[in-house]
Amino acid sequence: MSKASSPADTSEPTAAREYRPSDRFWPYPDVPEHPTDDELALVDPDLREILLGDRTERPFSLTLVFRSMPGEEDARAIELATQATEYRVTGSGEAERHRARFLPSQARVLRSLFELVGPREGTEVLIDDRPIPYARELWLPLFWYLIRD
């Protein structure tokens, strides 16, 4: 007497049961194994040191992070920001931010940029890429003393 095959029957060869999902089925993007230099630059310096063992000594710096605003003032602000030692744009649309890192030798350009973007809502002042208390009220004016007329 022959045995009727059932859906739970596993007696057939494995080659016949092989299943391959469609290439469109895989929902994950192809992400590189290592972060890019741009991605690493955005990592907090303390976190970078912990994760990567990066103990690179960087010179003292002051960073302005500001939003884009339509108009002629914004074009001037971006022009000044591009003169910074390090300049990058992150995000897009409403979340777009300009980040300009200045060294002490660039205090004059920093002051010009801050005069344009300082009053804007959401402008941040970072010391050595970190949010420090009184950065705007204390450290920024101390930076102005480096300007030699």
N, C-alpha and C positions, 0 to 999 in steps of 0.2 A: 504494500500500500504506500503510495507516495504521500509525502508530507506537503501540505499546502503552504505556500510562502506567505508570511505575514509581514506587516510593516516593521515589526521589531526583529525580524530575522536578520541575524548578523553573520550568516554562514557564507555569504557571497564574498568574493575576493575584494581586498581593500582598494585595488586600482579602480574598480568600478564605482566605489563609493566616494572617491576623492572629490572635494568641493573647493572651488576657487572663487572667492568673492570678486566682484567687479572692481576695477581700479577706482571707479567713482565712489565705491563704498567707504574707502578709507578717509575719515574726516579730518585727519591731522595734516598740517602743512609740513613740508620738508624743512626742518629747522637745522641750521648748522650746529655742529657739536660745540664749538667755542664761540663766545660772544665777539662781536666786531669791536674795533677800536672806539667807534662812536658810542656803542652801548656801554663799554667800560668807562668812558669819560663821564657818563651820567650817573655812575654809581657813587654813592656817598663815600668820601675818602676813608672813613673808619671801617665801613663795610668792605671796601676794596682791600684794605690791609688784612682784615680777618679772613676773607675768602681766598684771596690770591697771594697773600704774603707780600704784597706790594708796599715796601717801606721807602719808596722814593721820596726824597726830600724835595719839596717844591717851594719856590720862593713865596713870601707873603703876598697875598693877593686880595683884592676886593672884587666881588662879582655882583652885577646888576641883572636881575631877572625881571622882564617886563612883558606886557601884552602888546600886541599890535593894535593900532588905532588908525582908522582911515584919515587921510589928510597929508598935508605937506610936512607937518611936524614929524609924522611917523617916518617919512622918507629920510629926513635929516637924522632922526634917532638911529635908524638902521645904518646909515652911512657912518655915524660915529661909533656904533657898536662893532662894525666890521674892522675898525682900527684897533680893537682890543687884541691882547695876546691870544685869547681863545674866544671864538664866537661860534655859537651854534643855535639852530632853531629846532625846537621840539614841539610835537603835537601838530594839530591842524584845526582849522576853523576856530571855534570859541576857545579851544584848549591850546592854541598856538602861543608859545612863549619864546622870547629872545633871551639868550643867556650870554653875557659878555664879561669876561674875566680880565681884570686890569692889574698890572704890576705897579709898584710905586713910581716908576719912571713915567707912567702914563696918567698921572694925577690930573693934568689939565683936561685931557679928553674925557676922563671919567666925570669930572665936574660938569663939563658941557652936556654930556649925556644925561647926568642926573637932573640937571635943570629942566630938561625936556620931559623925562619920564618919571621923575620923583613924585610929582603930584598925582599921577595916575593911580587908580585903585588897583591893588594887586602887585605893585612893584615891590620886589624884595631886594634887600641888601645882605649879601653873604660875605663872611670873612673866612678866607681859606676854604671856600665852598661849603661852609657850615652856617646855619642860622645862629647868630650870637645875640644875646640880649644887648640892646642899645647900639646895634650896628649902625642904624640910621642916625641916631642922636649923638653918638660919641665917636665911633670909629671913622665914619665918613668925614666929619669936620677935621679930625686929626689928619686924615689923608690930604686935605687941602693945604696943610702946612708944608707939604712937599713941593708945592708949586712955587717955582722961583720966577719972579717977574723981572 
